[in-house]
């Protein structure tokens, strides 16, 4: 049996898995163009923690970009960052930073 330890293995990147190959690493997107992906399991609660996040977004803005994927039309599917988007919407932000 041939030893294959010297062969290079190409692993799929997270960007390739999410369909964002060759996209800019960070950009601003209009919140109105972002929607949850079909049958997403993430539930956002308007609880005390959300109130804290809303206050943080008011004071500091959104510090960590969300993860989106182009939907093939004119919008984006939210992959990660549902709570941040909800807080940004409550605060009244119109643009959102995505990575």
DAHU-V792620 format. One record per pair of residues at least 12 apart in sequence whose ideal C-beta (glycine too) atoms are under 6 Angstrom apart, sorted by the first residue. I is the first residue (numbers start at 1). J is the second residue. If there is no record, write none. Layout:
[[I | J] [I | J]]
//
This chain:
[[18 | 69] [19 | 69] [20 | 69] [26 | 65] [26 | 99] [28 | 95] [28 | 97] [29 | 76] [29 | 96] [29 | 98] [31 | 94] [31 | 96] [33 | 75] [33 | 76] [34 | 76] [34 | 78] [35 | 75] [36 | 78] [37 | 77] [42 | 82] [44 | 82] [44 | 83] [44 | 86] [53 | 87] [54 | 87] [54 | 90] [57 | 87] [57 | 88] [57 | 91] [58 | 91] [62 | 84] [62 | 88] [65 | 97] [65 | 98] [65 | 99] [66 | 81] [66 | 84] [66 | 98] [67 | 79] [67 | 80] [68 | 98]]
//
